[in-house]
């Protein structure tokens, strides 16, 4: 533990070291290194190597003009003045000399052929929203949805939150397990300051990726090329990152510290609370070149989320204009939750030759979570006076339901997930082989003590499963008071897994048409031991294939098809049933994927555009059915369900405004499940229609004043049923989710606006702006709170609304 924490802070001590060389890396605008750049200075010269790297020395106390030139790029010059023995790190980005040369780079369609969407890092930096970052960009894509702006989790094409793979530098990352609501989540694992590449696949992905059913988010953190400090400040928190390259450009180090406070958002809701959250994250990435062939890297993360919540009152008005109803609640008690996670991964990359690379990775993830609350609520449900001429207009004139409830929990979880893996990549001309093997062990210790007692007009409401007729208040019940819900369980579960994959890729030509193909298979064997009583062993195999073709047509078209048999072996939460008991015999969920897509690149108004269309179908078996409460998923853990999903995703992106990149996306989805042969009903993620818009603009006469619009429309999800209710009895949907966030910022300094004097000369980047969340102040509901009235025998579903309109201020800088 102490060693790992030392490594987390290690880069901070290294940043003070100095050398006396001028060094850096020369890249193009696609972050690709440029080989053979001629660097001339003082009638001397050097050139960049295959990795775009260079270094040379200059005299102290003398201004030197250095010129960077290349036959395919525009020449640039830079002045250096060494006033002492120190390091100058300069990594220029060269612009192409002609559009024709740039087109050659754009035509590299490898990622598109694999069905992978590449997202520019600039999109992450400019996205506007309460949870700005990679996930916020994903939620504007077709097929990706989330009706909770306080959460960074997302559903993809009918899957749930647990069906998405997330990798950082080839290492799978995890989230805390006990989180119930989006406002408890705090920060995403991904630090947006540290990202170099973002790749996303919504289905039909290759065998090299792990065993999940829905999607892959593959993040690559960059290696710093010079000293820099980035700072983001807003009313929601701060993000500070320091980076440098040291030891003759052999050591690359980044250290990021983030803090978030959701009070601004939570205090805008209909519940009056004392809210004191504290979400802190420290993350580091270190890479060291042991030799020209060997690189060792370390990725570390420490996160501490303290969630202190004390509700005071709540007032929610719902119903219709003609028949409004108001719920008033008075609370007593509080909730104190803590989620502490520690993650460390060490990797070594060895280039055996130009064609063969071997990578070894060892990682460990530990989470210690506690969920403690005792909250008493007394409520009144009343009819609102709609007589505009009356003195009590708008006031509650008749109480049709009075009651109270007590919620109690003492839940603790301690989880440790460790693994080692070995991967190899071999290139042979246009052929490529990839293979890997991974061993993982998981241990979960979980203690659950949770109950709810409900009282209505003085009578205790018994559990729904109670066999004695409930005839209160007419006939008093003389039995003991029983909790309406109660879970009591102690679990100690250990799982050992061995997984491996092998895949082959080829890029070639068929006649004049360019083709890509990939075929692979992955497999997993695992053993589960739960509470020292059971030992279950299972095995899965998952073949996958892709084929793409770019016809030799006048129009720039790319067609692709992919699919396979996908399996998702259960993690701990998927083995825990509604009553908190672990079912070690829970089988892997299985899905047959078929995805067909097309990319059409064209020019409109002399600007580039691309239309992407994908159709998909999934046939699922051994499904582990579940219910969703905010962001908490509760599984049946019985595999007695079958399901299907199909849909169409369309996205149009391009320069709708010259010099900017925007997109419009629309998706249609239908997904249903059949639980234990009772008939097909909509799954909890059946988001039929989704519309997303990410739009950028600027003032023509003042181009540094920019505007960003993030708009999402999702049709209503099934849900809002009482806890532990039979889903076949509640098939209604929540209202449609409609949200628009807008941001306006002014750029004081950036790569295109460099200042040589004054205060701004200290900044490589500086911008300030405002953000307006939920511009139209639309009341979106995520779940329902169910109020029961023993007198009238009715239950009322009161919507839990999300955030209202909120104004945020933002400051971004890079030194």
C-alpha positions in Angstrom: 0.0 0.0 0.0 2.7 2.5 1.0 4.8 1.6 -2.1 1.8 2.1 -4.4 1.0 5.5 -2.9 4.6 6.4 -3.3 4.5 5.6 -7.0 1.3 7.7 -7.3 3.2 10.8 -6.1 6.6 9.9 -7.6 6.2 12.1 -10.8 5.9 15.2 -8.6 9.4 14.8 -7.3 10.8 14.0 -10.7 9.5 17.2 -12.4 12.2 19.4 -10.8 15.1 17.6 -12.6 16.8 19.5 -15.5 19.1 18.8 -18.4 20.9 21.0 -20.9 19.5 19.7 -24.2 16.9 20.9 -26.7 14.7 17.9 -27.4 11.2 17.0 -28.5 9.0 15.1 -31.0 7.7 16.5 -34.3 4.2 15.4 -35.2 1.4 16.2 -37.6 -2.1 17.2 -36.8 -3.1 13.6 -36.5 -0.6 13.1 -33.6 1.5 11.0 -35.9 5.4 11.3 -35.6 7.2 12.7 -38.6 10.4 11.0 -39.7 13.1 12.9 -41.6 12.3 16.4 -40.5 15.5 18.5 -41.2 16.4 20.7 -38.2 19.0 23.4 -38.9 20.6 25.8 -36.4 23.9 27.8 -36.3 25.0 26.2 -39.6 24.5 22.8 -38.0 21.7 20.3 -38.3 20.1 17.0 -37.4 17.0 15.0 -38.4 14.1 13.3 -36.5 14.2 9.5 -36.2 11.4 7.1 -37.1 9.6 8.1 -33.9 9.8 11.8 -34.7 12.3 12.4 -31.9 15.2 14.8 -32.0 17.8 16.4 -29.7 20.7 18.8 -30.0 22.6 21.4 -27.8 22.9 25.2 -28.2 25.2 27.8 -26.6 24.2 29.4 -23.3 23.2 33.1 -23.3 22.7 33.3 -27.0 19.5 33.5 -29.1 19.4 30.7 -31.7 16.9 30.4 -34.5 16.0 26.8 -35.2 14.2 25.8 -38.5 12.1 22.7 -39.0 11.5 21.6 -42.6 10.2 18.6 -44.5 9.3 18.1 -48.1 5.6 17.4 -47.3 5.1 20.0 -44.6 5.3 23.7 -44.1 8.5 25.0 -42.6 8.5 26.7 -39.2 11.1 28.5 -37.1 11.5 28.8 -33.4 13.8 31.0 -31.2 15.7 29.6 -28.2 17.6 31.5 -25.6 19.5 29.4 -23.0 20.2 31.5 -19.9 21.5 28.6 -17.9 22.0 24.9 -17.9 18.5 23.7 -18.5 16.3 21.7 -20.8 14.3 23.1 -23.7 11.5 20.7 -24.8 9.8 21.8 -27.9 7.3 19.5 -29.8 6.0 21.3 -32.9 3.0 20.3 -35.0 3.7 20.7 -38.7 1.0 21.5 -41.2 0.6 19.8 -44.6 1.8 21.8 -47.6 -1.2 20.8 -49.7 -4.6 19.4 -49.3 -3.7 16.5 -51.6 -1.1 15.2 -49.2 -3.6 15.6 -46.3 -6.1 13.5 -48.1 -3.7 10.6 -48.2 -3.7 10.5 -44.4 -7.5 10.9 -44.2 -7.9 7.9 -46.5 -6.4 5.5 -43.9 -9.7 3.8 -43.0 -8.3 1.1 -40.7 -10.4 2.1 -37.7 -13.6 2.6 -39.7 -13.1 -0.8 -41.3 -13.0 -2.4 -37.8 -16.3 -0.7 -36.8 -14.5 1.6 -34.4 -15.5 5.3 -33.9 -12.5 7.6 -33.3 -13.4 10.6 -31.1 -11.1 13.6 -31.2 -9.7 14.7 -27.8 -10.8 18.3 -28.6 -14.4 17.1 -28.3 -13.8 16.0 -24.8 -12.2 19.4 -23.9 -15.2 21.4 -25.3 -18.2 19.2 -24.5 -20.7 21.0 -22.3 -22.7 19.2 -19.6 -22.8 18.4 -15.9 -20.5 15.4 -16.4 -18.3 16.7 -19.2 -15.8 14.2 -20.4 -15.5 11.1 -22.6 -18.8 9.6 -21.5 -20.6 12.9 -22.2 -19.4 12.7 -25.8 -20.4 9.1 -26.1 -24.0 9.9 -25.0 -24.4 12.1 -28.1 -23.7 9.0 -30.4 -26.5 6.9 -31.7 -27.2 3.7 -29.8 -25.7 5.2 -26.6 -28.1 6.5 -24.0 -28.4 7.6 -20.4 -31.4 9.4 -18.8 -29.3 10.6 -15.8 -27.1 13.6 -16.2 -25.6 13.0 -12.7 -24.1 9.7 -13.9 -21.3 8.9 -16.3 -22.6 5.4 -16.9 -24.3 4.6 -20.2 -26.4 1.9 -22.0 -25.4 0.7 -25.5 -27.9 -0.8 -27.9 -30.1 -2.4 -25.2 -27.4 -3.4 -22.8 -27.0 -2.2 -19.3 -24.1 -0.4 -17.4 -22.4 -3.7 -16.6 -22.1 -4.8 -20.2 -19.5 -2.2 -21.3 -15.8 -2.8 -21.4 -13.5 0.2 -20.5 -9.8 0.0 -21.2 -7.0 2.5 -20.4 -3.7 1.6 -22.1 -4.9 -1.9 -22.7 -5.9 -2.4 -19.0 -9.5 -3.1 -18.0 -10.7 -0.7 -15.3 -13.6 -1.1 -12.8 -16.1 1.1 -10.9 -17.4 0.9 -7.3 -20.1 -1.7 -6.8 -22.5 -0.3 -4.2 -23.4 3.0 -5.8 -27.2 3.5 -6.0 -27.6 7.0 -7.6 -25.7 9.1 -10.0 -25.1 11.9 -7.5 -22.9 9.3 -5.5 -20.6 8.5 -8.4 -18.3 11.4 -8.3 -15.6 11.2 -11.0 -15.2 8.9 -13.9 -11.9 6.9 -13.9 -10.8 8.5 -17.1 -8.9 11.8 -16.7 -9.6 13.9 -19.8 -6.4 15.8 -19.4 -4.3 12.7 -20.0 -6.0 11.3 -23.1 -4.3 10.9 -26.5 -6.7 8.5 -28.4 -10.3 7.5 -27.9 -11.7 4.5 -29.7 -15.3 3.2 -29.3 -17.2 0.2 -30.6 -20.9 -0.2 -30.1 -20.9 -3.9 -31.0 -19.4 -6.6 -33.2 -15.9 -5.9 -31.7 -12.8 -8.1 -32.2 -11.6 -11.1 -30.1 -8.8 -9.0 -28.6 -11.4 -7.3 -26.4 -12.8 -8.9 -23.3 -16.0 -10.8 -22.5 -18.8 -8.3 -22.4 -22.0 -8.1 -24.4 -22.4 -4.5 -25.5 -19.5 -2.1 -26.1 -15.8 -1.3 -25.9 -14.3 2.1 -24.9 -10.5 1.9 -25.5 -8.6 4.9 -24.1 -4.9 5.6 -24.7 -3.0 7.9 -22.3 -0.3 10.0 -24.0 3.4 10.2 -23.3 4.3 13.8 -22.5 6.7 15.5 -24.9 7.4 18.7 -22.9 6.7 20.3 -19.5 3.1 21.5 -19.1 0.5 22.3 -16.5 -3.2 22.1 -17.3 -5.8 23.6 -14.9 -9.6 23.4 -15.2 -11.7 25.3 -12.7 -15.5 25.5 -12.3 -18.2 25.7 -9.7 -18.3 21.9 -9.9 -14.7 21.2 -9.1 -11.1 21.3 -10.4 -8.7 19.3 -12.5 -5.0 19.9 -12.3 -2.4 17.9 -14.3 1.4 18.3 -14.4 3.5 16.5 -17.0 7.1 16.4 -18.2 9.7 14.4 -20.1 13.0 13.8 -18.3 16.3 11.9 -18.4 17.2 12.5 -22.0 13.6 12.0 -23.1 13.5 8.5 -21.6 11.1 9.2 -18.8 7.6 10.5 -19.4 5.5 11.3 -16.4 2.0 12.8 -15.7 0.3 13.5 -12.4 -3.4 14.5 -12.2 -5.5 15.6 -9.3 -9.2 16.1 -9.6 -11.9 17.2 -7.2 -15.7 17.4 -7.7 -18.6 18.7 -5.7 -22.2 17.9 -7.0 -23.8 20.4 -4.5 -24.5 22.9 -7.3 -26.6 20.2 -9.2 -28.2 18.5 -6.2 -29.3 21.7 -4.6 -31.3 22.5 -7.7 -33.6 19.5 -7.2 -36.9 19.4 -5.5 -35.5 18.1 -2.2 -34.0 20.5 0.3 -30.9 18.9 1.7 -27.7 19.4 3.7 -25.3 18.0 1.2 -21.5 17.7 1.7 -19.9 15.5 -1.0 -16.2 15.1 -1.4 -15.0 13.3 -4.5 -11.2 13.2 -4.9 -9.1 11.4 -7.5 -5.3 11.2 -7.9 -3.9 9.6 -11.0 -0.5 9.0 -12.5 1.0 7.6 -15.6 4.7 7.0 -15.9 6.6 5.5 -18.9 10.3 4.8 -19.0 12.3 3.7 -22.1 14.7 1.1 -20.7 16.2 0.7 -24.2 15.3 1.3 -27.8 13.2 -1.9 -27.6 11.8 -2.0 -24.1 9.4 0.4 -22.4 8.0 0.0 -18.8 4.9 1.9 -17.8 2.9 2.4 -14.6 -0.7 3.5 -14.3 -2.0 4.3 -10.8 -5.2 5.7 -9.4 -6.5 6.5 -5.9 -10.1 7.7 -5.5 -12.0 8.6 -2.3 -15.7 9.5 -2.5 -17.4 10.6 0.7 -21.1 11.1 0.3 -22.8 12.8 3.2 -26.5 13.4 2.6 -29.1 14.8 5.1 -32.5 15.4 3.5 -34.7 18.0 5.2 -37.9 18.5 3.2 -39.3 17.6 -0.2 -42.2 19.1 -2.2 -43.1 17.6 -5.5 -46.2 18.5 -7.6 -47.3 16.1 -10.3 -50.4 14.9 -12.1 -52.3 17.0 -14.6 -53.2 20.7 -14.9 -56.8 19.9 -14.1 -56.0 17.4 -11.3 -52.7 18.3 -9.7 -51.4 16.4 -6.7 -48.7 17.4 -4.3 -46.4 15.3 -2.1 -44.8 16.9 0.9 -42.2 15.0 2.9 -40.4 15.9 6.1 -37.2 14.0 6.8 -35.2 13.1 9.8 -31.8 11.3 9.7 -28.9 11.1 7.3 -26.9 9.0 4.9 -23.1 8.5 5.0 -21.5 6.6 2.2 -17.8 6.0 1.4 -16.2 4.5 -1.7 -12.4 4.2 -1.6 -10.7 2.6 -4.6 -7.0 1.9 -5.3 -5.7 0.8 -8.6 -2.2 0.0 -9.9 -1.0 -1.5 -13.1 2.6 -2.2 -14.3 3.2 -3.1 -17.9 6.3 -3.9 -20.0 6.4 -3.6 -23.8 9.2 -5.4 -25.7 9.8 -4.9 -29.4 11.5 -8.2 -30.4 11.8 -6.9 -33.9 10.1 -4.4 -36.2 7.3 -6.9 -36.7 7.0 -8.6 -33.3 5.9 -7.0 -30.0 5.3 -8.7 -26.7 3.5 -7.0 -23.8 3.2 -8.1 -20.2 0.7 -6.5 -17.7 0.0 -7.0 -14.0 -2.7 -5.0 -12.3 -4.7 -4.9 -9.1 -7.9 -3.1 -8.1 -9.2 -2.7 -4.6 -12.4 -1.1 -3.5 -13.6 -0.6 0.1 -17.2 0.6 0.2 -19.7 1.4 3.0 -23.3 2.4 2.7 -24.8 3.6 6.0 -28.2 5.4 6.3 -31.1 5.8 8.7 -33.7 8.1 7.2 -37.2 8.6 8.6 -39.8 10.3 6.3 -43.3 11.5 7.2 -45.3 12.4 4.1 -48.6 14.0 3.1 -50.3 13.4 -0.3 -52.9 16.0 -1.1 -55.1 17.5 -3.7 -54.2 21.0 -4.9 -56.8 23.8 -5.2 -57.2 24.7 -8.9 -59.8 27.4 -8.4 -58.0 30.5 -9.6 -60.6 32.7 -7.9 -60.2 31.1 -4.5 -58.1 32.4 -1.6 -56.3 29.0 -1.4 -55.4 28.7 -5.0 -52.4 26.5 -5.5 -52.5 25.3 -1.9 -53.2 21.7 -0.7 -56.8 21.6 0.4 -57.3 17.9 1.1 -54.9 15.2 2.3 -55.8 11.9 0.7 -52.8 10.0 2.1 -50.7 10.3 5.2 -47.9 8.0 6.3 -44.3 7.5 7.2 -41.4 5.2 6.4 -38.0 4.3 7.9 -35.0 3.2 5.7 -32.0 1.6 7.4 -28.8 0.1 5.9 -25.4 -1.0 7.2 -23.8 -2.4 4.1 -20.0 -3.0 3.7 -18.1 -4.4 0.7 -14.4 -5.2 0.3 -13.3 -6.4 -3.2 -9.9 -7.2 -4.6 -9.4 -8.0 -8.3 -5.9 -8.9 -9.5 -4.6 -10.2 -12.8 -1.6 -10.9 -15.0 -1.7 -11.1 -18.7 0.7 -11.6 -21.7 -0.1 -10.4 -25.2 1.8 -10.6 -28.5 1.4 -8.9 -31.9 3.1 -10.1 -35.1 3.0 -8.3 -38.4 3.9 -10.0 -41.6 3.4 -7.7 -44.5 -0.4 -7.1 -44.8 -1.1 -9.8 -42.3 -1.3 -9.3 -38.5 -1.6 -11.9 -35.7 -2.6 -11.0 -32.1 -2.8 -13.4 -29.2 -3.1 -13.2 -25.4 -3.7 -15.0 -22.2 -4.9 -13.6 -18.8 -5.2 -15.0 -15.3 -7.5 -13.2 -12.9 -8.5 -13.7 -9.3 -11.4 -11.9 -7.6 -12.4 -11.9 -3.9 -15.5 -10.1 -2.7 -16.4 -9.8 1.0 -19.9 -8.4 1.4 -22.1 -7.7 4.4 -25.7 -6.6 3.8 -28.1 -5.3 6.5 -30.9 -3.4 4.9 -34.7 -2.9 5.8 -37.6 -0.6 5.2 -40.7 -0.2 7.5 -43.7 1.6 6.1 -46.6 3.1 8.0 -49.8 4.5 6.5 -52.5 6.3 8.5 -51.2 4.6 11.6 -51.1 1.0 10.3 -47.9 -0.9 9.4 -47.8 -2.0 5.8 -46.7 -5.6 5.6 -44.5 -7.1 2.8 -46.2 -7.7 -0.6 -45.5 -11.5 -0.2 -47.4 -11.7 3.1 -50.1 -14.4 3.0 -52.5 -12.9 5.5 -55.1 -10.6 3.9 -54.4 -6.9 4.5 -57.7 -5.3 5.4 -56.5 -2.3 7.4 -57.7 0.0 8.6 -61.1 -1.7 8.8 -59.7 -4.9 10.5 -56.7 -4.3 12.8 -53.8 -6.7 12.3 -52.6 -8.0 15.7 -49.4 -9.8 14.4 -45.8 -8.5 14.8 -44.6 -5.5 12.8 -42.6 -6.7 9.8 -40.3 -4.7 7.5 -41.8 -4.1 4.1 -38.4 -5.0 2.6 -35.5 -6.7 4.3 -32.2 -8.1 3.1 -29.7 -9.8 5.4 -26.7 -11.6 3.9 -23.0 -12.3 4.4 -21.0 -13.3 1.3 -17.4 -14.3 0.8 -16.9 -15.1 -2.9 -13.7 -16.1 -4.7 -13.5 -16.4 -8.5 -10.5 -17.6 -10.5 -10.5 -17.0 -14.3 -8.3 -18.0 -17.2 -9.0 -16.2 -20.5 -7.3 -16.2 -23.8 -7.7 -15.0 -27.4 -6.2 -15.5 -30.9 -7.1 -13.4 -33.9 -5.8 -12.9 -37.5 -6.2 -9.7 -39.6 -5.5 -9.1 -43.2 -5.5 -6.0 -45.4 -5.3 -6.5 -49.1 -7.0 -5.9 -52.5 -9.6 -7.8 -54.4 -9.3 -6.6 -58.0 -9.3 -2.8 -57.5 -11.2 -2.9 -54.2 -9.5 -2.6 -50.9 -10.6 -5.1 -48.3 -10.0 -5.8 -44.5 -10.8 -9.0 -42.7 -10.5 -10.2 -39.2 -11.3 -13.6 -37.6 -10.7 -14.6 -34.0 -11.8 -16.5 -31.0 -11.6 -16.0 -27.3 -12.4 -18.4 -24.4 -12.7 -18.2 -20.7 -12.7 -20.8 -17.9 -13.7 -19.8 -14.4 -14.2 -21.3 -11.0 -16.5 -19.8 -8.3 -16.3 -20.6 -4.6 -19.0 -18.9 -2.5 -19.1 -18.9 1.4 -17.0 -22.0 1.5 -20.0 -24.2 0.5 -20.0 -24.5 -3.3 -17.5 -24.8 -6.1 -18.8 -24.1 -9.6 -16.7 -24.4 -12.8 -17.8 -23.1 -16.2 -16.3 -22.6 -19.7 -17.2 -20.4 -22.7 -15.9 -19.9 -26.2 -16.5 -16.9 -28.4 -15.7 -16.8 -32.1 -15.9 -13.4 -33.9 -15.3 -12.1 -37.4 -15.2 -8.9 -39.4 -15.1 -8.1 -43.1 -14.9 -4.7 -44.8 -14.6 -3.5 -48.3 -13.9 -0.1 -49.9 -15.0 -0.4 -53.5 -13.1 1.4 -56.2 -15.9 3.7 -56.9 -16.0 7.4 -57.6 -18.0 7.9 -54.4 -16.0 7.3 -51.2 -17.9 4.4 -49.6 -16.9 1.8 -47.1 -19.1 -1.3 -46.3 -18.6 -3.6 -43.3 -20.2 -6.6 -41.6 -19.2 -8.1 -38.3 -20.6 -10.5 -35.7 -20.0 -13.5 -33.6 -21.0 -15.4 -30.4 -20.4 -13.2 -27.4 -20.4 -14.3 -23.8 -20.4 -12.4 -20.5 -19.3 -14.6 -17.5 -20.8 -13.1 -14.3 -18.9 -10.8 -12.0 -19.9 -10.7 -8.3 -22.8 -8.4 -8.6 -24.4 -10.5 -11.4 -24.3 -13.6 -9.1 -26.1 -11.8 -6.2 -29.9 -12.1 -6.4 -32.7 -9.8 -5.1 -32.3 -11.1 -1.5 -28.6 -10.5 -1.5 -27.7 -14.2 -1.7 -24.9 -15.3 -4.1 -25.8 -17.9 -6.7 -22.4 -19.4 -7.8 -24.1 -21.5 -10.5 -25.1 -18.4 -12.4 -24.1 -18.9 -16.1 -22.6 -16.6 -18.6 -25.1 -14.6 -20.6 -24.7 -15.3 -24.3 -25.5 -13.2 -27.4 -25.2 -13.6 -31.1 -24.3 -10.3 -32.7 -24.8 -9.3 -36.4 -23.8 -5.7 -37.4 -23.8 -4.3 -40.9 -22.6 -0.7 -41.6 -21.7 1.8 -44.2 -19.5 5.0 -44.2 -20.1 7.6 -46.9 -17.6 10.4 -47.1 -18.5 13.4 -49.3 -18.1 17.1 -49.8 -20.8 19.6 -49.1 -20.4 23.4 -49.4 -16.7 22.6 -50.2 -16.4 21.1 -46.7 -15.9 17.5 -45.6 -18.8 15.4 -44.2 -19.4 11.7 -43.4 -22.6 9.8 -43.0 -22.3 6.6 -40.9 -25.2 4.0 -40.9 -25.3 0.8 -38.9 -28.0 -1.9 -38.5 -27.7 -4.5 -35.8 -29.4 -7.6 -34.4 -28.7 -9.4 -31.1 -30.2 -12.8 -30.0 -29.6 -13.3 -26.3 -29.9 -16.5 -24.3 -29.2 -17.5 -20.6 -30.1 -13.8 -19.9 -29.7 -12.7 -16.3 -32.8 -10.4 -16.0 -32.5 -7.4 -13.8 -34.3 -4.3 -12.5 -32.8 -0.8 -12.5 -33.2 1.8 -9.7 -31.4 5.0 -10.7 -27.9 3.5 -11.4 -28.2 0.4 -9.2 -28.8 -2.9 -11.0 -30.4 -5.8 -9.1 -30.1 -9.2 -10.9 -32.3 -12.3 -10.6 -29.2 -14.5 -11.0 -31.2 -17.4 -12.5 -30.6 -17.3 -16.3 -34.2 -18.2 -17.1 -34.7 -15.4 -19.6 -34.2 -15.0 -23.3 -34.2 -11.7 -25.2 -33.5 -9.9 -28.4 -32.5 -6.4 -29.6 -32.4 -4.8 -33.0 -32.0 -1.3 -34.3 -30.7 1.3 -36.7 -28.0 4.0 -35.9 -27.3 7.0 -38.2 -24.7 9.8 -37.6 -23.9 12.7 -39.9 -20.8 14.7 -38.9 -18.8 17.4 -40.6 -18.1 21.1 -40.8 -21.6 22.5 -40.6 -19.8 25.7 -39.6 -16.4 26.2 -41.4 -13.5 25.1 -39.3 -15.6 23.3 -36.7 -16.7 19.7 -36.3 -20.3 18.9 -35.3 -22.6 15.9 -35.6 -26.2 14.9 -35.6 -27.2 11.3 -34.6 -30.4 9.3 -34.4 -31.0 5.8 -33.3 -33.9 3.4 -33.2 -33.9 0.4 -30.8 -36.3 -2.3 -29.8 -35.3 -4.9 -27.1 -37.6 -7.3 -25.3 -37.2 -10.2 -22.9 -39.1 -13.3 -22.0 -38.7 -14.3 -18.4 -39.3 -17.9 -17.6 -41.7 -18.3 -20.7 -44.2 -15.7 -19.4 -44.1 -13.7 -22.7 -42.1 -10.9 -24.1 -42.0 -7.5 -22.4 -39.8 -4.5 -22.9 -36.4 -4.7 -21.2 -35.4 -1.9 -18.7 -33.2 -0.4 -21.4 -35.7 -0.4 -24.2 -34.9 3.2 -25.4 -36.9 3.2 -28.6 -35.8 6.6 -30.1 -32.7 8.6 -29.4 -31.6 11.9 -30.9 -28.2 13.5 -30.1 -26.7 16.8 -31.4 -23.2 18.1 -30.7 -22.8 21.4 -32.4 -20.1 24.1 -32.4 -20.2 27.6 -33.7 -18.3 30.9 -33.4 -18.9 34.6 -34.1 -17.6 35.3 -37.6 -16.1 38.7 -36.7 -14.9 37.4 -33.4 -13.8 33.8 -34.0 -12.3 33.4 -30.5 -15.8 33.6 -29.1 -17.2 30.1 -29.4 -20.5 28.4 -28.6 -21.1 24.7 -27.9 -24.5 23.0 -27.9 -25.2 19.5 -26.5 -28.7 18.3 -27.1 -30.2 14.9 -26.2 -33.7 13.5 -26.7 -34.6 10.0 -25.5 -38.0 8.4 -25.5 -39.2 7.1 -22.1 -37.7 4.0 -20.5 -39.8 1.2 -18.9 -39.6 1.6 -15.2 -40.8 3.4 -12.2 -42.2 0.2 -10.7 -42.2 -0.3 -6.9 -39.1 -2.1 -5.6 -39.2 -5.9 -5.8 -42.4 -5.8 -7.8 -43.3 -8.2 -10.6 -42.3 -6.4 -13.8 -45.2 -8.0 -15.6 -47.5 -6.0 -13.4 -45.9 -2.7 -14.2 -45.2 -2.1 -17.9 -45.7 1.7 -18.0 -42.9 4.0 -19.1 -41.3 7.1 -17.7 -41.7 10.4 -19.6 -39.4 11.2 -22.4 -35.9 12.6 -21.5 -35.2 16.0 -23.1 -32.2 18.1 -22.3 -30.1 20.9 -23.8 -26.8 22.2 -22.4 -25.1 25.2 -23.9 -21.7 26.7 -23.3 -20.0 30.0 -24.4 -16.3 30.5 -24.1 -13.7 33.0 -25.2 -10.2 31.9 -26.1 -7.5 34.3 -24.8 -4.5 32.1 -25.9 -4.0 28.9 -27.8 -1.7 27.4 -30.5 -3.1 29.8 -33.0 -3.0 32.8 -30.7 0.5 33.1 -29.1 1.4 36.2 -27.1 5.0 37.4 -26.9 4.4 40.0 -24.2 2.2 40.9 -21.3 0.4 38.7 -18.9 -0.8 36.2 -21.6 2.7 35.3 -22.7 2.8 32.8 -19.8 -0.1 30.7 -21.2 0.0 28.2 -24.0 -3.8 28.0 -23.6 -6.3 30.1 -21.7 -10.0 30.3 -22.0 -13.0 31.3 -19.9 -16.7 30.7 -20.3 -20.1 30.0 -18.9 -22.3 26.9 -19.2 -26.0 26.8 -18.8 -27.2 23.3 -18.0 -30.8 22.2 -18.9 -31.4 25.4 -20.8 -35.2 24.9 -21.1 -35.5 23.9 -17.4 -37.3 20.6 -18.4 -38.2 18.3 -15.5 -36.9 14.9 -16.3 -37.7 11.9 -14.0 -35.2 9.1 -13.4 -37.4 6.9 -11.1 -40.6 7.0 -9.1 -41.1 7.1 -5.3 -44.0 5.0 -4.4 -46.3 6.2 -1.6 -48.8 3.7 -0.2 -52.1 4.6 1.4 -53.7 1.8 3.4 -57.1 3.7 3.6 -57.7 4.0 -0.1 -55.7 0.8 -1.1 -53.8 2.9 -3.7 -50.2 3.4 -4.5 -49.0 6.6 -6.1 -45.9 6.9 -8.2 -44.3 10.2 -7.5 -41.6 11.1 -10.1 -38.0 11.8 -8.9 -37.0 14.7 -11.0 -33.4 15.4 -12.1 -31.6 18.7 -12.1 -33.2 22.0 -13.0 -31.6 24.9 -14.9 -28.1 25.5 -13.5 -25.4 28.1 -14.4 -21.8 27.2 -14.2 -18.5 29.2 -14.7 -15.5 27.6 -16.2 -11.8 28.5 -16.6 -9.2 26.4 -18.5 -5.5 27.1 -18.8 -2.3 25.4 -19.9 1.1 26.7 -18.8 
